[in-house]
């Protein structure tokens, strides 16, 4: 590679007016036997153009350079062009009967196939396609196909070539490697150069069917990815990550939304900062020094919700922007952190959902399990014993302790399923002058949880109580329960306006949906009948228009039930968010508006993913508790599993999306 790079540079330097370091007369003989076609030469020119663009060279200069390079096309491609044209004309005029006999007939072709498989088994580029327990069956089928292609007087009765390869996503690179192996094997069994060329011409006709799933190669994106620095490097390496975590932690201590999670003793703070720096550094592309398997068990019992996780992302976004990071670097950093969400929030999500389902059955049962009015009164005594010694909130309670406790007791008896007897002021009116914020409310909730635990209540009941109390937060803090995100309004302009208005947002949604049905990561969820697709597109647009500050056309309360049984994970949600960002950029939306849109869209993550998260976590826990042998028995043992497999294959055979994976020599 170094030798080729040097010769390329030497040629280009002289061709572009510099000192001549490469003898142009060497160009034709050097490439004559390489089978380089015009297709390959054009690919090189395309890569050269994109590389020059990434170096910010002007289009006029690039155009002149490509024109100079075009002058050597014939020297580079002549050998392949001449040989293949001669072979093609011979095949057209004389047929392939003579070729088959020249190769030695059935015995000769069989010998070639054996040698071909030996050659491919040593080729790291393609050997993985030619391995496994059914290799002999594959070899026989391919041998029959090649024999017919080379002129054998037999019939090929195997599956069509495009059907065989439709699941493989083979690239031009791999097909060229296969052709090279064929050439090596043919020469090894004694075929002369003319026969080799004729075989290559015939094999080339199969490229289109073999590369049935070939996607257009995005040269620019590939080069950008290859030359791009990691986020770790772009934000300043170890020092940059360390400074980011230090600043983020200090801001978290001042942010009432999450302060309670970060307010620890000095030694604990040092440990948390160190672990965060190690983990985030690895996520951003730096050295991996933190075991990510520790992440979920460490956070499982901490009651960290999507609301809290989004607050952390908000702070990281602000820290990176304040440190001078480019908008793209900020966006890339946040995208890398999104997959962490599941490990951090799953514990809370599962407990909250199970508690919510129990509460929906009626609070009267919860009220009874708490011991009725007497039990809640006793609980309030324990709560006040804890809360009035809590330095974070005691000053709010000690001023008029007995009156406050009496009022709280009546209020909590009512909201926890007891008689409706509260006659006091609205909570917002009571608290509006006290300066209470999320930090104080979280402290109160923590103390309430400790009081419940001290009273001997089970974890499931404690979760139900916490779910029932959480809606009180908005009333105590004097905020609407349908809070409009601050990201929606900037400089007096709603996000919808900054997105170019309704018409441009609709275009963004259309562009995003087109990407969704093409992206294999989420295609299953979006490839529907045309009428259904139109309905989904319309609802997406309606939701976003309202969420971005326009007229509300979609009831967000429909979001959770609509998605609950769809098995949409955080992974799928992140893909949709990624493609929405890409569609926004392609339609001229500014980076600042795109970042604000990401914040707004993240608010519905829990509504979209909770159903899947809860079912998966409960299933995992049950299997861990009961053992997989119990699952096996519940499925009916071996007979039950085999019956399920039989039924599965009946369904698969009718499913045009995947039935090509379940046919051929390996089916049984």
Protein Blocks (a to p, Z undefined) as FASTA:
>chain_A
ZZmmmmmmmmmmmmnopacfbdfklmmmmmmmnopafklmmmmmmmmmmmmmmnopafkl
mmmmmmmmmmmmmmmmmmmmmmmmmmmmmmmmnojmlmmmmnopjmlmmmmmmmmmmmmm
mmmklmmmmgcjklmmmmmmmmmmmmmmnopacddfbdcfklmmmmnopafklmmmmmmm
mmmmmmmnopafklmmmmmmmmmmmmmmmmmmbccddfklmmmmmmpccfklmnopjmlm
mmmmmmmmmmmmmmmklmmmmmccfklmmmmmmmmmmmmmmmnopacfbdfklmmmmmmm
nopafklmmmmmmmmmmmmmmnopafklmmmmmmmmmmmmmmmmmmmmmmmmmmmmmmmn
opklmmmmnopjmlmmmmmmmmmmmmmmmmklmmmmmmmmmlmmmmmmmmmmmmnopacf
bfbdcfklmmmmnopafklmmmmmmmmmmmmmmnopafklmmmmmmmmmmmmmmmnopaf
bdcdfklpgghiafklmnopjklmmmmmmmmmmmmmmmmklmmmmmccfklmmmmmmmmm
mmmmmmnopacfbdfklmmmmmmmnopafklmmmmmmmmmmmmmmnopafklmmmmmmmm
mmmmmmmmmmmmmmmmmmmmmmmmnopklmmmmnopjmlmmmmmmmmmmmmmmmmklmmm
mgcjklZZ
